[in-house]
Amino acid sequence: MMKNFRLTILLGLFLSALSCLQAQVPDLDEKYAAELLKPGTPAPDFQLNTPDGKTLKFSDFAKGKYVVIDFWASWCPDCRKDLPEIIRMYNKWHELGVEFIGVSFDTDKQKWTDYLAQSGVPYQQVSELKRMNQSEVAKAYGVRWIPSLYLIGPDGKVLVSTVLSYKIENKLYELFDKTPSAIEGDNEVQISIDGSKGKLSAVLYKPKIQPGGSADLVILCHGLNCDHNFDLMHRIEKQLHTDGFATLTFDFNGHGKSDGKFVDMTIPNEMEDLEQVLAYAHDLRFVDDIALVGHSQGAVVAAMVAGKHPDDIKAVVLLAPASSVRDDVVRGNLFGINFDPLDLPDSLVLSNGIALGYRYLKTVSNLPIFETAANYHGSACIIHGNADRLVPYTCSEHFHQTWTNSEYHLLNYYDHSFTVCPYRPVEIVEDYLKRVMR
């Protein structure tokens, strides 16, 4: 009795702090961007030489446009690491009218131009050929660390100043994202599906298709202690609608509007839920191929069900798969809270009053996650953030090693729920499914 009481108190304190774990991911701007110009400040003009010796005046280059300025140098390791991401951003946003310009603090012109050619930088470059601490443009823009980036608006004023490229892209998405909340002529209906603990609340979305036509369907699986309206999954769902995919979203047992008690929920009975949803989807006459998309615990469930039904699944997407939960329970340390793994408590009460049950802990400790998932040999996409403080990205690496026909995206500075720039994982999922399912 006393042992379980102490565990309840400890877990209540832990889970109260759990939501703060993502906030503990350091914001490097606090340390390295303190002297950069603030939003609303007019961008200082400058004239610098291009690699071919021509003079470029920034105010002429940027007039009436959105412009990303990347302060960098070819000798800078962090700049080299970030450069492929800047190039990717250029390839995406330049066609929408956003200009990019690199301001280099190289002092050796030959090494600068050689690296530009080697790395295939497609956007405009200029330099004073001076060190950062000797550069007039660095002084004007408050640059004390590289890479440093700015987004300048068409009015010539700073919109974003940062050392983190994802903040630039997040703003660009906000400015240019036109994803509609609904598409005229499409059909979204509330349904219920038999699950492991009763009825599952679900939403089926059918795109507008010709009579007798068909569409690919994506089943989305949410994580622990949320529901199908979880922001990341909802964003993915709505984006897929614009691409003509059908979607089937649902709440696992004990979650959202589905039957069952949270305390009775286990990963094996969530797998039963998904298997029932998969069977329902196969019976839909308009459905061609089926893909699974899962986040966190939902990703573990999706991976294992794909392993049990490999011939029924065309593609799988895992976002921050929480396979570390097994090791956490086996060693008796769940998110930093110690307990005896050989004498599991009856329940672990969460800060909001709901509880993980004994069966959850017991079944997780014996869960053959990778052994089951290994039976899937189809296409897969795995996405994780290297700033995830809940689930280490090594979990995704393990899935990537298990599935030889998979692609792996490790996103710098992204947390467990990809909150720093949720548009980016949505874009990766969309691009992958369009390539693989069509």
C-alpha positions in Angstrom: 0.0 0.0 0.0 2.7 2.5 1.0 4.8 1.5 -2.0 2.0 2.3 -4.4 1.2 5.5 -2.6 4.8 6.7 -3.0 4.8 5.7 -6.6 1.6 7.7 -7.2 3.1 10.8 -5.6 6.3 10.5 -7.5 4.5 9.9 -10.8 2.2 12.8 -10.2 5.2 15.1 -9.7 7.0 13.6 -12.7 4.0 13.9 -15.1 3.3 17.4 -14.0 6.8 18.2 -15.2 6.6 16.0 -18.3 4.9 18.6 -20.4 7.8 20.9 -19.7 10.4 18.5 -21.1 10.0 19.9 -24.6 10.4 23.4 -23.3 13.8 22.4 -21.8 15.2 22.0 -25.2 17.6 25.0 -25.4 16.7 27.8 -27.7 20.2 28.7 -29.2 18.9 32.1 -30.1 19.0 33.1 -26.5 22.7 32.5 -26.5 23.9 33.2 -30.0 21.3 35.6 -31.6 21.1 38.2 -28.8 22.8 41.0 -30.9 21.0 40.3 -34.2 18.6 43.0 -35.4 15.1 42.6 -34.0 11.9 42.1 -36.1 10.7 45.5 -37.5 14.2 46.9 -37.9 15.0 48.2 -41.4 17.6 45.9 -43.0 20.8 47.8 -43.5 21.9 48.2 -47.1 25.3 46.9 -48.3 27.3 46.5 -51.5 29.5 43.4 -51.8 31.2 41.5 -54.5 29.9 38.2 -56.1 32.3 35.3 -56.9 32.7 36.6 -60.4 33.8 40.1 -59.2 30.6 42.0 -59.9 29.1 44.4 -57.3 25.7 43.5 -55.8 23.7 46.2 -53.9 21.4 44.5 -51.5 18.6 47.1 -51.7 18.3 46.5 -55.5 18.5 42.7 -55.1 15.8 42.6 -52.4 13.4 45.3 -53.5 9.8 44.3 -53.0 10.7 40.6 -52.2 11.0 38.3 -49.3 14.7 37.6 -48.9 16.6 35.1 -46.8 20.1 36.2 -45.8 22.5 33.4 -44.7 25.7 34.6 -43.0 28.2 31.8 -43.2 31.7 30.7 -44.2 33.0 27.6 -46.0 35.4 26.9 -43.1 32.6 26.8 -40.5 31.6 23.3 -39.5 28.1 24.4 -38.4 27.6 26.2 -41.6 28.6 23.2 -43.7 26.2 21.1 -41.6 23.3 23.6 -42.2 24.0 24.2 -45.9 22.1 21.3 -47.3 19.0 22.5 -45.4 19.4 26.0 -46.8 19.7 24.6 -50.3 16.6 22.5 -49.7 14.7 25.6 -48.5 15.9 27.6 -51.6 14.6 24.8 -53.9 11.2 24.9 -52.2 10.7 28.6 -51.7 12.5 30.3 -54.6 9.8 29.1 -57.0 7.3 31.0 -54.8 9.3 34.2 -55.2 11.6 34.1 -52.1 15.1 35.2 -52.8 18.2 33.8 -51.0 21.6 35.3 -50.6 24.7 34.0 -48.8 27.1 36.5 -47.2 30.4 34.7 -46.6 33.1 35.5 -44.1 35.7 33.6 -46.1 39.0 35.4 -46.6 40.4 33.1 -49.2 38.5 33.6 -52.5 39.7 30.4 -54.1 38.6 28.2 -51.2 35.3 30.0 -51.1 34.5 29.6 -54.8 35.8 26.0 -54.8 33.5 25.1 -51.9 30.5 26.8 -53.7 31.2 24.7 -56.8 31.7 21.5 -54.7 28.5 21.9 -52.7 26.3 23.1 -55.6 25.0 26.3 -53.9 22.3 27.5 -56.4 21.6 31.0 -54.9 23.4 34.3 -55.0 26.6 34.7 -53.0 28.6 37.7 -51.9 31.6 38.4 -49.6 33.9 41.1 -48.3 36.6 38.5 -48.0 37.1 39.6 -44.4 36.8 37.8 -41.1 33.5 38.2 -39.3 35.1 40.4 -36.6 36.5 42.7 -39.3 33.3 42.8 -41.5 31.3 46.0 -41.8 28.2 44.0 -42.8 28.5 41.7 -39.8 28.7 44.7 -37.6 25.6 46.3 -39.2 23.6 43.1 -38.8 24.9 42.2 -35.3 26.3 38.9 -36.4 28.5 37.4 -33.7 27.9 33.7 -34.6 27.5 31.7 -37.8 25.4 30.5 -39.3 23.1 33.4 -38.7 20.0 34.0 -40.8 17.5 36.7 -41.5 14.2 36.8 -43.3 13.6 40.3 -44.7 10.1 41.3 -45.9 9.1 43.1 -49.1 9.1 46.4 -47.1 12.8 46.0 -46.3 12.3 45.2 -42.6 13.4 42.3 -40.6 10.8 39.6 -40.1 13.0 36.9 -38.4 16.5 36.9 -37.1 17.9 33.7 -35.8 20.7 31.1 -35.8 18.2 28.3 -36.4 17.1 27.7 -40.0 13.8 26.1 -39.0 12.6 29.4 -37.6 13.0 30.9 -41.1 11.1 28.1 -42.7 8.4 28.2 -40.1 7.7 31.8 -40.9 7.8 31.1 -44.6 5.1 28.4 -44.1 3.0 30.9 -42.1 3.3 33.4 -44.9 2.7 31.1 -47.9 0.7 28.1 -46.5 -2.7 27.9 -48.3 -3.9 24.5 -47.1 -7.7 24.6 -46.9 -9.6 23.4 -43.8 -12.0 21.5 -46.1 -12.3 20.7 -49.8 -15.6 21.3 -51.6 -17.3 18.1 -52.8 -15.4 15.8 -50.4 -17.1 13.5 -47.9 -16.2 13.2 -44.3 -18.3 11.0 -42.1 -18.3 9.9 -38.4 -18.3 6.2 -38.1 -17.8 3.5 -35.4 -15.7 0.4 -35.7 -15.5 -2.6 -33.5 -12.4 -2.5 -31.4 -10.7 -4.5 -28.7 -12.7 -2.8 -25.9 -15.9 -1.9 -27.6 -16.6 0.7 -30.3 -13.9 2.9 -31.7 -14.8 6.5 -32.7 -13.5 7.2 -36.2 -13.7 9.6 -39.1 -13.6 8.4 -42.7 -12.7 11.0 -45.4 -13.5 10.1 -49.0 -12.2 12.4 -51.7 -14.3 13.4 -54.6 -13.9 10.6 -57.2 -15.8 9.5 -60.3 -18.5 6.8 -59.9 -16.7 3.5 -59.7 -13.4 5.3 -59.1 -10.9 4.6 -56.4 -8.4 6.2 -54.1 -5.5 5.3 -51.8 -6.3 5.4 -48.1 -4.1 6.5 -45.2 -4.8 5.3 -41.7 -3.5 7.7 -39.0 -2.6 6.4 -35.5 -2.2 8.9 -32.6 0.1 8.6 -29.6 -0.5 8.0 -25.9 -3.0 10.0 -24.0 -4.3 12.1 -26.9 -6.8 11.5 -29.7 -7.1 11.7 -33.5 -7.3 15.5 -33.3 -3.7 15.7 -32.1 -2.3 18.7 -33.9 0.5 17.0 -35.9 -1.8 14.2 -37.1 -4.6 16.6 -37.9 -2.2 18.7 -40.0 -1.0 15.6 -41.9 -4.6 14.5 -42.4 -5.7 17.8 -43.9 -2.7 18.0 -46.2 -3.3 14.6 -47.5 -6.9 15.6 -48.4 -5.5 18.3 -50.8 -3.6 15.5 -52.6 -6.6 13.3 -53.1 -5.9 10.7 -50.5 -8.7 9.1 -48.5 -8.0 9.1 -44.7 -9.3 7.1 -41.8 -8.6 8.5 -38.3 -9.7 7.0 -35.1 -9.3 7.1 -31.3 -7.6 4.0 -29.7 -9.5 2.3 -26.9 -9.6 4.4 -23.7 -8.8 7.6 -25.7 -11.0 10.3 -27.0 -14.6 9.2 -27.8 -13.8 5.5 -28.1 -15.0 2.9 -25.6 -12.8 1.4 -22.9 -10.9 2.7 -19.9 -7.5 4.2 -20.2 -6.3 2.0 -17.4 -7.1 -1.1 -19.4 -5.3 0.1 -22.5 -2.2 -1.8 -23.6 -0.1 -1.8 -26.8 -1.3 -5.3 -27.7 -4.9 -4.2 -27.5 -4.2 -1.0 -29.5 -2.8 -3.4 -32.1 -6.1 -5.2 -32.1 -7.8 -1.9 -32.5 -5.7 -1.1 -35.6 -6.2 -4.5 -37.0 -9.9 -4.0 -36.8 -9.6 -0.6 -38.5 -7.4 -2.2 -41.2 -10.0 -4.9 -41.8 -12.7 -2.2 -42.1 -10.6 -0.3 -44.6 -10.0 -3.4 -46.8 -13.8 -3.8 -47.1 -14.3 -0.3 -48.5 -14.9 -0.8 -52.2 -13.3 2.5 -53.3 -9.9 1.8 -51.6 -6.8 0.9 -53.6 -3.7 0.7 -51.5 -3.4 1.4 -47.8 -0.7 3.2 -45.8 -0.2 3.6 -42.1 1.0 6.8 -40.4 1.8 6.7 -36.7 3.2 9.1 -34.1 5.0 8.0 -30.8 3.2 5.0 -29.4 0.9 5.0 -32.4 4.0 4.6 -34.5 5.0 1.5 -32.5 1.5 0.1 -33.0 1.6 0.8 -36.7 5.1 -0.8 -37.1 4.0 -4.0 -35.4 0.7 -4.3 -37.2 2.6 -3.8 -40.5 4.8 -6.7 -39.4 1.8 -8.9 -38.7 0.0 -7.9 -42.0 2.8 -7.1 -44.4 0.9 -7.9 -47.5 -2.0 -5.6 -46.6 0.2 -2.4 -46.3 1.8 -0.5 -49.1 3.7 2.1 -47.0 4.4 3.0 -43.4 5.4 6.3 -41.9 6.8 6.4 -38.3 7.1 9.8 -36.5 9.2 9.6 -33.3 8.4 5.9 -32.7 8.4 5.4 -28.9 10.0 1.9 -28.9 12.1 3.0 -25.9 9.2 2.4 -23.6 10.1 -1.3 -23.4 13.6 -0.7 -22.2 12.3 2.0 -19.8 9.9 -0.5 -18.1 12.4 -3.4 -18.1 15.0 -1.3 -16.2 12.4 0.1 -13.9 12.8 3.7 -14.9 9.9 5.2 -16.8 10.8 8.8 -17.8 13.2 9.1 -14.9 11.0 7.6 -12.2 12.3 4.5 -10.5 10.2 1.5 -9.6 10.8 -2.2 -9.2 10.3 -3.9 -12.5 10.1 -7.3 -10.8 7.2 -6.1 -8.6 5.1 -3.8 -10.8 2.5 -1.5 -9.2 -1.2 -2.0 -9.9 -1.3 1.3 -11.7 0.7 4.4 -12.4 -1.6 7.4 -11.8 -1.0 10.3 -14.2 -1.2 14.0 -13.2 -4.5 14.4 -14.8 -6.0 11.6 -12.8 -5.9 8.8 -15.3 -3.7 5.8 -14.8 -1.6 3.3 -16.8 -2.6 -0.1 -15.6 -0.5 -3.1 -14.5 -1.3 -4.9 -17.8 0.2 -2.0 -19.7 3.5 -2.3 -17.9 3.5 -6.1 -17.9 2.8 -6.4 -21.6 5.3 -3.7 -22.6 8.1 -5.4 -20.7 7.7 -8.5 -23.0 6.8 -6.7 -26.2 8.6 -8.0 -29.3 8.6 -4.7 -31.1 11.4 -5.0 -33.6 11.0 -8.8 -33.9 7.4 -8.3 -35.1 8.1 -5.2 -37.2 10.9 -7.0 -39.0 8.4 -9.1 -40.9 7.4 -6.0 -42.9 9.5 -5.6 -46.0 7.7 -2.9 -47.8 8.4 0.8 -48.2 8.7 3.0 -45.1 9.6 6.6 -44.0 10.9 7.3 -40.5 11.1 10.8 -39.1 12.6 11.9 -35.8 14.0 15.1 -34.2 17.4 15.1 -32.5 16.1 17.4 -29.8 13.4 14.8 -28.7 13.7 14.6 -24.9 11.0 11.9 -24.5 12.1 9.3 -27.1 15.8 9.1 -28.3 16.2 9.2 -32.0 18.2 6.0 -31.8 14.7 4.3 -31.8 14.1 5.5 -35.3 17.7 4.5 -36.3 16.8 1.0 -35.1 13.7 0.9 -37.2 15.7 2.2 -40.2 18.3 -0.6 -39.7 15.5 -3.1 -39.4 13.7 -2.0 -42.5 16.1 -2.0 -45.4 13.5 -0.4 -47.7 13.1 2.7 -45.6 14.2 6.3 -45.7 15.2 8.2 -42.6 14.9 11.9 -41.8 16.6 13.2 -38.7 15.5 16.8 -38.2 17.9 19.2 -36.3 16.4 20.8 -33.2 13.0 19.2 -33.5 11.3 17.9 -30.4 9.0 14.8 -29.9 5.9 16.5 -31.3 7.8 18.5 -34.0 6.3 21.7 -32.5 9.2 23.9 -33.6 8.0 23.8 -37.2 5.2 21.3 -37.7 4.9 22.1 -41.4 8.2 20.3 -42.1 7.3 16.7 -41.0 3.9 17.2 -42.8 5.8 18.1 -46.0 8.0 15.0 -45.6 5.0 12.7 -45.1 3.1 14.2 -48.0 6.1 14.0 -50.4 6.8 10.4 -49.4 3.3 9.1 -49.8 2.8 10.9 -53.1 6.0 9.2 -54.4 5.3 5.7 -53.0 1.5 5.4 -53.3 1.0 6.9 -56.8 
